[in-house]
Amino acid sequence: MSSVATPAPVPRRGRRRRRTKLQRRQTRFAWLLLVPALAVVAFVAIYPLGRTVYQSFTDQEFLAGITPTKWVGLDNYHQLIHDTIFRDTVVLTIKFTAITVSIEFLLGLTIALVVNSHFKGRGIMRAIMLVPWAIPTVVAAKMWLWMLDDTYGVINDLFVRTHLISHNQSWIVQHPLVAVSAVDIWKTAPFVALLLLAGMQVIPNDLYEAASVDGANQLQQFWRITLPLLRPAILVALIFRTLDALRVFDVFQVFFGYRLGSQSMAVYNQSVITQDGHVGYGSAVSVAIFLIISLFVVIYVTVVRVSDE
């Protein structure tokens, strides 16, 4: 009998070298495909950000042709540290963010749990809940401005008839943060519910069936299955809403304009650049807002990473 020669085993070092070459080719090809997207991002995001950072170190005015622009170094940031108006806008915006994001998350989670259950008219309910989100923010803010009017507003009429308040109140003047938060919560809670609902849809039903067989009730299934597996969707929803709330502009602009004590960071930034004409100082304000928003994103990601570990 003739023995068939078995091929000699390929050395591990050679196999590792071929696998490394393939990975390098794949990496180069991936970067080649990413070049157009990176170029677009650099053009629409990185360049304006770099330009803003550069302008924050100058005394550029809105009408730059009248006075020459000079390099002032950190003078704008030194002035920003002692700017009490900007400090008040930061505090007000953070309060607005804390109130709206927390309530929107609780409402959105409740709505998502209800819509995710099986009942007749579930499809119509999903379509109706997106109506507030579909309305433009300026239109919604103007509508709520009329509803909160202290003379003919329907909110005062409803609260007086139900004996929640004894007389009409000027919500815009007496309770500005409550009024502007109500508009944002009404408009954006359905968006949070939609994000959380999408996360619930990908959770396998087999997990709930197995938990029911093991005797777990609805509350235990929510804490042990739904909430842990919903964490990525929760993170996305919180980051999106926090970013939007920190850079809020249109609702505050419609409700209060440039009234001192009722400006968000974005409204104050816009007033410094367009109303006062200080582009250099306004750029420093923009950089500060960017750093504040980035800090919140880092906190979110760090907390989630620590909890995963």
Residue pairs with C-beta under 8 A, 6 or more apart in sequence:
49 290
52 283
52 286
52 287
53 283
53 287
55 279
55 280
55 283
56 76
56 77
56 280
56 283
56 284
56 286
56 287
57 71
57 72
57 73
57 74
57 76
57 280
58 69
58 70
58 71
58 72
58 280
58 283
59 69
59 70
59 72
59 75
59 76
59 280
59 281
60 69
60 279
60 280
60 283
61 67
61 69
61 277
61 278
61 279
61 280
62 273
62 274
62 277
62 278
62 279
63 277
64 279
69 280
72 280
76 280
76 281
76 283
76 284
77 284
77 288
79 281
79 284
80 86
80 281
80 284
80 285
80 288
85 260
85 263
85 268
86 265
86 268
86 285
86 288
88 261
88 263
89 263
89 264
89 265
89 267
89 268
90 265
90 292
92 177
92 261
92 262
92 263
92 264
93 245
93 246
93 248
93 264
93 265
94 246
95 177
96 177
96 180
96 181
96 184
96 245
96 248
96 264
97 242
97 245
97 246
99 177
99 181
100 181
100 184
100 185
100 188
100 241
100 245
101 238
101 241
101 242
101 245
103 181
103 185
103 189
104 184
104 185
104 188
104 189
104 192
104 241
105 192
105 234
105 237
105 238
105 241
107 185
107 189
107 192
107 193
108 189
108 190
108 191
108 192
108 193
108 195
108 196
108 237
109 192
109 193
109 196
111 129
111 189
111 190
111 193
111 197
112 193
112 194
112 196
112 197
112 200
113 200
113 222
113 226
114 125
115 122
115 125
115 126
115 129
115 193
115 197
116 197
116 200
116 201
126 197
129 190
129 193
129 194
130 190
130 194
131 190
132 140
132 186
132 187
132 188
132 189
132 190
133 187
133 188
133 190
133 191
133 194
135 143
135 187
137 187
137 250
137 251
138 250
138 254
140 183
140 186
140 187
141 183
141 250
141 251
141 254
141 255
142 254
144 179
144 182
144 183
144 186
145 172
145 254
145 255
146 152
146 153
147 153
147 154
147 155
148 155
148 156
148 171
148 172
148 179
149 156
150 156
150 168
150 169
150 170
150 171
150 172
151 168
153 168
153 171
155 171
156 165
156 168
156 169
156 171
159 165
160 166
160 167
160 168
169 175
171 178
171 179
172 179
172 255
172 256
176 255
176 256
176 262
179 255
180 251
180 252
180 255
180 256
183 251
183 255
184 245
184 248
184 251
188 241
188 244
191 241
192 237
192 241
195 233
195 236
195 237
195 240
196 230
196 233
196 234
196 237
198 233
199 229
199 230
199 232
199 233
199 234
200 226
200 230
200 233
203 225
203 226
203 229
203 230
207 225
207 229
208 221
208 225
211 220
211 221
211 224
211 225
212 221
216 224
231 304
231 307
235 300
235 301
235 304
238 300
239 297
239 300
242 293
242 296
242 297
242 300
243 293
243 296
243 297
246 265
246 289
246 292
246 293
246 296
247 265
247 266
247 289
247 293
248 264
248 266
249 264
249 266
249 267
249 270
252 262
252 263
252 264
252 266
252 267
253 267
253 270
255 262
256 262
256 263
256 267
258 267
258 271
258 275
263 271
265 285
265 289
265 292
266 289
268 285
269 282
269 285
269 286
269 289
272 278
272 281
272 282
272 285
273 279
273 282
273 283
276 282
